[in-house]
Amino acid sequence: MHSTTDWNETSLPALGMGCWAIGGPFFAGDDPVGWGASDDDTSRTTIHAAYDAGLRLFDTAQAYGTGHSESLLGEVLADKPEARIVTKVGIGIDPATRQITGLVTDPAAIRAAFEESRKRLRRDVIDLALVHPNEFSVAEAAPVFDVLGDLHARGQIRAFGWSTDFPDKARAYADRAGFGAVEYAANVFFAGEQISAAVAHIKATALIRSPLAMGLLGGRITPDTEVPKDDVRARENDNMDWFTGRRMTPHYARRLDAIRSCLTVGGRTLAQGAIGWLWARHAGAIPVPGMRTPQQVADLCGALSLGPLPANTMAEIERLIERPPEGPPRPR
C-alpha cells in the first residue's frame, strides 16, 4: 500500500515509524514524558529493520529524548536520502538534564533549535517540520509558522504543518505556501472524524498518531499489565486516558474484547487489524505507530500486504463497539 504526499511529489508506503519511544527517558520536572528505558543498539536495529521492510517515513521530534531520537535517526539514515524525516518544533529541551523546558514561540529560539535538529539528523533539508504543541492558540503559533514559512522559502524544509487535534488550528495556516501536513490522534476507540474532515478539506497529508492507543491495540498489553513508573503512560493525564493507575483503563479493555475477533479477521494480528481499521476509515492517511523492536516492525509492516479491513468487518465493528460521541475537540 502506498500514499502520495506533495513533498516534492513523494510517494510513500502508507505506514511510518513513530520514534518517540526510541528517544529513551526524558522528563517535565519529575514527570516522565518518555516511554522508559531504551537500548540504543536495539533502536538502531529497529530503524534499519523499518527501512529494510520498505518504510520511508520516520516521525520524530526535538522533544523525544530531548534530541536523542533525532540523533539515532541521523546516525542510521544519514546515507539514505530517500528516507523522509518528520520532526517537530516548539518545545524547549535541555539534553544535558533530559528535561523539556516549556513551550517556545520566540523566532530566534525556533531557528536555533531547528539548526540543532539539522545537525542531529545530519540533513541539510528536513522533509517535514510540524508545530508540536497542541496547546498553542492560533495566535500563539503565528511566529512559529512565520519561521517555518521562511525556512521553506529558503529550501531548508520541504513542507511544514501542525500536530494538532483541533480542526480550526489545522485550517488556520493551510493557505501558506509550504503547508503540507497535519498529524492527529485517531484509532478504533477514537475515530477522529472532525479533524479528519478538516484535513481532507484543506488537502493536506494526514499523519495519524496514537494509532494503537498508546499500546492498547498492540497485542502485548492485558488488563493485568502494569507499565513502569518512568513511562509516560504511568501519568494521570486527562488528554491520554488509555491508562489508569498504570493499567489499561477498564472500559477500553471491555471495548477491545467486544471487537477483538473483528480486528483479527483474515489472520491479522491485533496491531495489523488496528492499522487496517484506520486505512479503511481514513483513506490516504499514514499511521505512524511507535516501533521500538524489530519484532514490532515485522508485525506492523505485515499490515501493508493485508490492507484495509473489509467493509463488512468495518460495519460489524461499528455495531459492536461502545464509542462515545467525540464532543468538542481537545488535545489527545
N, C-alpha and C positions, 0 to 999 in steps of 0.2 A: 504493500500500500504506500502511496505517495501523496503528499500535499504540496501545492505550489505556493510559494511566497513571492513577493515582489522585491525582495532584497537582491537587486541585480539579477532578477529572473532566476532565482534559485529554486530548484526542485528538491524537496526533502522527503525522506521517509516520514510517515505520519506518526512518528513516535520520537521523543527526545529523551535524553538522560538528565534527570534532575540531580544537581550537585550540591545540595545543602548539606547532606549528611557527611560527605567526604571531607568537609571542612573541619570536622572534629569539634571539640568542645569550645564554646565561647559563651559570654555572659553579658547580661544587662544588670550591673550591680551584682547581687548574689543569685539572681535568677538565671537558670540555664536557658539558652536560646539555640543551642545546637542539639545534635542527636547523640550526645555522649561520645565515648571514646571511639576513635577510628584508627586503623592501621594504614599508614601511607603506602606500604608495599601492596596491600590488598586494594587500596584505592587506585593506584596506578594500573594494576592488573585489570581492574574493573573498567577503567576508561578505555584501555586497549581492547578489552572484550566487547565493549559497546561499539567502538569504531569498527572492529573486525566483523561484527554482526550486521553492519550496514548503517548504524545510526550516524547522523551527521549534525545533529543539533544538541548542544551541551548548554544547559541552563544553570548559570551560577549568579553570584552577587558579590559585591565588595564585602558585604557583611558576613558572608558564610565563612566561619572560621577566621573572621577578621583578615581576609585576604588569602587564607591558606587554600581554599578551594580553587581560587583563580590560579595560584601558583602551581598546583598539581596539574591543572588543565594545561597551563602554559608549558610545563615540562614535557608532558606526554604528546601534546598536539602541535608543538612548535613547527614540526616539519610536515604538517597535514593541513595546508591552507583550505582544502575543501571542507574541513570541519567548520561548522558555523557556531560561534560562541555568542551566547546572550549573557550580558551581565547587567547589574542594577546599581543605581546610584541614589544618593540622598540620605544614607545612614552613615554617620561618622564612626570610624573604627580606630582602635589602638591595638595594633598587632602585638606589641610587647606585653600587654596585660590580658590579651584576648577579650577585651571589653568593647561593646558598642557604646558610643558616646553621645548618642542623641541624633535628632533629625538635622539635616543640613540643607540649607537653601542658598547660602552665600555663593555667588557665582565664582569667586576666586577659589573657594574651597572645593566646589564641584569640579572645576578644571584641574586642580592639583590632584584630587582623588582619581580623576579619570586618567591622568598621566601615570599614576601608580598602577592602575588596572592594566594599562597597556604594557607596562614593564613586567608585571606578574604574568600576564597572559602571553607575553612575547609576540605581540601583534602590533603592527603599525596601524591597522584598521580593525575596529571592533564591528562585528556584524550587526548587532542589535544592542542598544542600551535602553533600559527601562527605568523609569522613575519607580523606586522601590516602595516608599511609604504609602500605604493605603490611607493613612491619617491625613495627608495633606489635603487642604481645600484646593479648589481650582486656582484661587488667587495665590495661595502659598506656593503652589507648584510652578507658577509662571516663570520665576527666574531660572529654575532648573531647566524648563523646556527651552528658554531662550539660549542657554548654554548648549543644550543638545542640538538645537537647530543650527547654531554656529558651527559646532563640531561636524555636523552633517555637511554643511556647506563647504567646509574645509577638507572634506573627504576622509575624516578620521573615524566616522561611524557610517555604516551603510543605511541604517534606519534607527528610529527610536520609538518609544511608546510608554505605556504606563502599566504597572502591575496593580490592578485595581478591581474591586468588585462593584463599583458604582457606575451605572450607565452614564450619568451626567459627566463624570470625570473622563470616561472613555471617549466621549464625544467632544470634550472641551477643546482639545488641541489637534483634532483629527484632520483639520484643514491645512495644517502646516506642512510645508514640503519636507519630506523625510519621515513623517509619522507613518509607521508601518505595522504596529502590533499592539495587542492588549493581552495581558496574562491575567486569568481569573480562575477562581476556585469553582470546580464542578465535579460531581461524581454521582453515583447511583442514589446516594442518600440526599444530595442537594443538587437539583438539576441545573441551576444557574440560568434559567430561561431569560430573565430580564437583561442580564449583562450579555448573554449570548446574542440576543436580538439586537442590542445596541452595537456590538462589534460587527455583526453581519451587515448592519445598515451602513456603517462607515467603511466597509470593505477592507478591514484590517485583518491581518493574520491573527488567529485565535490560538493562544498557548494556554493549556489547561494545567493549573497546579492543583495539588491535593486530589489527583485522580483516584488514589487509593485510600482517601480519607485518613491520611497520616498512618497508613499501615493496616487499618481495619480490614481492607479488602485485599491485602497482600497474601493471605492464606497462612500466615505463621502465627497470628495473634488469636488467642482464645479468650473467653471471659476470665480465665484464671491467670492470664499473662500479666505480670507486673513490670512496667517499664522502669528503668533505672532512675535514681533520683536526679542524676545530672542530664537527663533527657528532657527536651522542651515539652514533651508530651506529659511530663510529670507536673507541669504547672497548671494551676487552676486558671483557665482563661476562657471567658465567655465567647470570644471570637473563634476558638477552636475547641468545641465541646465534645470531641470524639472520645476523650478520656476523662474519667472522674476518679479521683483517688488513685491515680497511676494505673487504673484498669479500664478496659473498654466500657464506655457508658452503657448501662444495661439496655436502654431502648434501641441502641444501634445493634446490639447482639441479637435482639428479637427480630429486628428488620432484616438482618443478614440471614438469619435462619429461614425466614419466610421466602427468600429469593435465591438461596444458595444453589439449588438444583437448576434454576434458570441460568444463572451466571456460568455454570459449569457444563452447559449444553455442548454437545459435539466434541466432548473430550477436552474441553478447555480447563485450565486451572482457574482458580478463583480470580487471580490477578488478570489473567487473559480475558476472562469474561467481563471484568470491570472496565478494562480498556475497550473491549468490543462494544460495551454499552455506550461509552462516550462517543465512539466513532459513529454509531447508529443515531445517536441523539444530536450530536454536534458535528454535522458533516463538514469535513475540511479542517477541523481543529486538530492541533498537535498536542496530545497529553505529554507531560514531562514528569513522569513518576521518578521518585528518588531511587537510585541504584547504588548500592554500596558493596556488592559482592558479584563475582562473575556468575554465580548461580541465579541471582536476581535478574541479571542481564539476560541470561538464557531463557528464563521463564517469561519475562516481559516481551522480549523480542519474538518469542513464539507467537505472540498475538498478531504479528504482521502478516503471517501466512493464513491465519484464521479469519481475519477481517471483522467487520461489524457483526453484532448479534443479529439473528434472523428477525424479521418483522413480527412473526407470531410470538417469539420469545420476548421481544420488547413489550408487546401488548400484555403478555402474561405477567411480566414484572410489574407493570402499572396496575394490574388488577390485585396483585398480592401485597405490594409494598405500602407501608404506612408512612407516607411522606407529607409532612405538614406544609401548608402554603408558605411560599418564600417570604412573604411580608416585605417591609421596606428594605432596601439594600443596606448592608452593613459589612464591615470588614470580616473576612473569613480566612 
